[in-house]
Every structure is written in structure tokens, then in C-alpha cells.
Amino acid sequence: MSERPAVPNGSWLLLIHQIPPKPDYLRVKIGRRLQRVGAVAVKSSVYALPDGDQPLEDFQWIRREIIDGGGDATICRASLVDGLTDDQLRDTFREARDADYAEVAATARELEAASSAESDDSSTRRTEDDVARLRKRFAAIAAIDFFDATRRAEAHDAIERLAVASPARAMVTAGMGKPRDAAAD
């Protein structure tokens, strides 16, 4: 698992950038990179990450891309003094990750509902592939969940329900009947 910065003494890393309006793809590319590393917007061109070695390296790579694309960027260490508080910024991080986890949980529930209607071998393999893809997405979100978002368990449980449903369907399809309830033994 990646480093989980604790924001000692309210220290944050800020990336302040100015990206040229053209080419359009640069803004999209940088936006996706910022999202991938878990940065949240403080203002339209100011992004924050908790202070730490990995977040600093992430911002340095993004800064280089902005400059290579003809823009300008600065990284600074900052403490919030007035206006936005540390707790509010932490909540912004949690809200962003909660939205990511909610998306994963919703996808897992949709796949579980759709797969319960199907019972052939190809749908079982497809479900196993879906579970693997969702677990990978979950791990990527967890790596940037710096402040323990509340919907993490919900997403994890939804993926595990989908994973359990897949072997149970496979047993029924193979003519083995419904799996026995362990509590019935």
C-alpha cells in the first residue's frame, strides 16, 4: 500500500498552475493526472495533496508535464491560516473518495443484478473479469484515500458480494445444485 500522509502540523502541498487554453488535450490530460493522484481543487488552478514524499513526487511529475506543454506551475508547502480549514480540506478529500467508492459499489451492484439473470459459463467468466477489474479500481482508490473515506467498506462489500455470487452461479450451472449453507451443517 502507498504512503498515507498524516498532514503533520497542517502541512499541505499545493500545485498552482497556469495551463494555456490550447491545446485542449493538455487541460484534460493534466486534470486526469491530478485526479489519478488524488489531488483536490482548492481553487480553479490550485490543487492540494497531503504533504509527503510520494505526493510531492506526483506533483513534480505533473508540474513537468505542464511546463513541457507550455504552461507554468509551482509547488509549495503550505499551512491553512484563514478561510479554508484543515478539517474542511480533509472533508473535501473524503468526499472525493466517497464519490469514487460509491461509483464502484453501484457498478458492483448493477453487475450482480445483471449476472443473477444469466447462468452460463461465459457470464461466470465475465463476472470474474468484472470482479478483478473492480478490485483493481478499488485498490487504486484506496491508494489515494488519504483520510479514510466513509464509503470504503460499502464498495468493498459490494465487490465481495459479486465475487461470491459468481462461484455460486458456476456451481448451479455445472449441475452441482445450490451451494450448501455452512450454518446448516
Helices and strands as residue ranges (DSSP letters): G 8-10, E 11-18, H 24-36, E 40-43, E 46-50, H 53-68, E 72-79, H 86-116, H 121-143, H 152-173, G 182-184
